[in-house]
Amino acid sequence: MERFLQDLKPGERARVERIEGGGALRRRMMDMGIVPGVELEVVRCAPLGGPLQLRLKGYYLAMRRGECAKIIVCETNQGHIEHSLASR
């Protein structure tokens, strides 16, 4: 089932399906490693509509909810996402 990244709760894992919109914001997301097919996990959500902390490709990334609203993801049921780098 497709959802927006901003709708995921801490501990949920998903695979990026597509990034809506275009221009500089889309390019910046892709530069940070958010590309279709990548798996990520929501680690924390800041209160009062603050940013989400994500883990993908072995690193942590904080993103504004407005940016997360442009990313369509599909939930995965895998137990743990393996990364080549050690996680904290």
N, C-alpha and C positions, 0 to 999 in steps of 0.2 A: 504494500500500500504506500503510495507516495504522500509525503508530508513536507512541510517547510522545516528547515533546520531549526528555526527558532521555536518550534513546537515540541522538540525533544526534551526529555527530562534528564537530569544527571544519571549517569550509568547506562543510558540507552546508546546503542551503536547503530550506525547507518552507513549506507553507501551513497555517494553523490551521484544523482542521475543527470542533472543539468543545472546550469546557472542561467537565470533569467536576466534580461537586460543586456547591456553591452557597454562599450566604451572603456573608460579608464578603470571603473570599479571592477568590471569583469576581468580585465587584464591583471589588476592587482591581486584578485582572489586566485587567479591561476598561477601567478608568480609565487604566492604563498603555499602552493601545493594543493589547492582545492580545485581539482579537476574531475570530470566525470569518471566514475569507476573507483575513486579512492574511498577507503573505509575510514571512518572517524568515530570518535566517542565523545559524548558530552561529559565533561568532568565536573563542572560546577556552573551554576547560574547565579549571577549577582542579583540581589533583591531590587525591587522597584524598577524593573525594566532595564537593568544594567546589562553589561556584556556577558557572553557565554565563554567559558573556557573549554577548548576542544583539544583532543589529542589525536594527532594523525601523523603517520610516517615517522614516528619516534620523537616528535617534539610537541610542545604545548603552544596553543595559539588562542588569544582572546579576540573575539569579534563582537561588534555591536549587533544588537538585535535587528536593526534595520538592514544590515548587510546579510544577516542570516535569513531574512525574509525573502531574499532573492535566490536562495539555494534550495532546490528540490532534492529530497533524499528518499531512499527506500530503506526501511528498517531491515536489519540483518539479525539472525538468531544465533550468531556465533558466540561462544563463551568468552573468548579473549582475542583481541586483535594482536597479531604478532608483528613486531617492529624489528628492524635490523639494529637499531640503536637501543641502548639500555634505557628503560623508563625510570622515572623517579619513584 
